[in-house]
Amino acid sequence: MIGGPVAFGIGIGGMYAERGFQDLDATSESKKNDFAIGPAIRLNWTMAGNFYFNIEGIYGLRNLGSHLYLNFQDVISTSIGVRLW
């Protein structure tokens, strides 16, 4: 039957990401990393049996020095999956 329990939570979240970019005529890759920490929300809906839909969001500082410039970063993650156990 479709429609199962919904779980909602509020807390603190963190995110770390590393990305790279290379021009066509360049020999080296430029890399940069991002870090965000702040309030987080999570919504998880178990649709049918072990199938779920999950949304997580973090509203935090992009990196530890950016708070001087009031530079905030939203990070949203959406997933659909199957629980194995």
Secondary structure, DSSP 8 states (H G I E B T S, - for coil): -----EEEEEEEEEEEEEEEE--TT-SS-EEEEEEEEEEEEEEEEEEETTEEEEEEEEEEESSTTGGGGT-EEEEEEEEEEE---
